[in-house]
Structure formats: C-alpha cells, structure tokens
C-alpha cells in the first residue's frame, strides 16, 4: 500500500471527532414511522459526557484510546464496515484470519484517531435534512463548519441504519466521496496485487498500527 487511503486523511479525523463527540444513543425503541426523525436526532445528539471523556487533556494515551474504542463500538457498525471493505475475501477466510483481521482493523482505527481528540477545536456539525431510504436505512445531510477559520463548510452525509431501535453509522460521505467505498477500493487493490490473499493485508495493517503508536 504505497499511498494512504482517504479513509485515514486529516479531514476525516476531524469529522470522526465531531461524530463521536456528538452522537448519543436515543432512549427506547423507535417505530418505523419515526425512523427519519430518529436518525436526525441521532446525528444532532451532543452529550456533555462524551465531550468530557474525549477532549480532556489530563488522561493517558491508553485511557483516551480505551474511551475512543468504547464510543466507536457504540456508534459505528464497525464489524460490518470491516467485512464490507474486503468483500468476497471475508467469505473465503478462515475463522482465525477473520478474527485477526477484525481486531487489526479496529486497532488501526483506534491508534489513528484516538489521540486526535486532544486537538479538538470546536468544529460544529449542522444537520440539514434526512432522506429515508427504507424502514432501516436513512441518509442524513449535514455540513461541518470549522471554528473561526473561515474555511468553506464541508458537505458530510451520514448513512444511518436502525435495528431494534438502535442507530448506527454504516458510512460517511464527504463531498460525495464514500468512506467505505474508498477503503474497499484500496483494500481490494492491495489484496489483488498480493496474489488475492488476505494475509499480506494483515501484515500491512500491523505495520500501520506500529507506525502510528
């Protein structure tokens, strides 16, 4: 993997900071006809506890990583995303390889993004509208505004899924570019260039984790 995917770029780090600070679980279960409002409320929900957990300065690197991991599990369909980005190679992998890949994918997200929460500088996410695709999927349209720098707002759309009243994020699209499709393209290209095997990708993920510690 000679180049880094957009999935790991600085603008996405800022968006994930906003997302994981802002998203809280909604109480109770939402009926199907409430899904659109529920998805928007999910994106709008800013909780003081999460801000305190992730932007506090006087905690260790390990503690910040643990807090980030907890919030990532709570708000993103992490296993589904990890499986999707390697496509058919997931089905062919052994249980042992699947388990190792899921752990490495999660660990990489943590080491890349956890420490960046310390640098949070007041970015705001403005919810514009929601498009309900079906009873379980919706697309929430937002813009991200950086504090006090005059930069042009970024268009950020969130694909939200509901299951048993629980909302999770399954994709983020920035200026029309899908996070998971970008990652899928990179991983697929890497696997193809390495004989169609998943093991070389595991080696690469380990390297990236080590490089970011």
Order of alpha helices (4+ residues) and beta strands (2+ residues): alpha-alpha-alpha-alpha-alpha-alpha-alpha-beta-beta-beta-beta-beta-alpha-alpha
